[in-house]
């Protein structure tokens, strides 16, 4: 059973940047596809980005050009660098292991003007 814990959220001004981290324990995630999502206004989840075990990346149009997903297998972790943040980026951000379907508890990002 993999446990995922996100961190790096907080309060940031519009135009600013954040680097979110997702640390995994209980499983070696180096071969797993990992994704970042955020809570949608309707309480669903919006896909943001994913990275395969080979390092192939896919981005949602919501964040393409403003976000970079990466992984560090030595830390058993994945990261999401978000730039040029807007008020619409305020949300709870989650990482997900797409192999085990496990989610982390999320980290709050609040963007202020």
Protein Blocks (a to p, Z undefined) as FASTA:
>chain_A
ZZdddehiacddehiacddddddehiafklpccddddddfkopacdfbdcdfkopacddf
klgojaccdddfklopacdddehiafklgccdddddfklopacebjaddddZZ
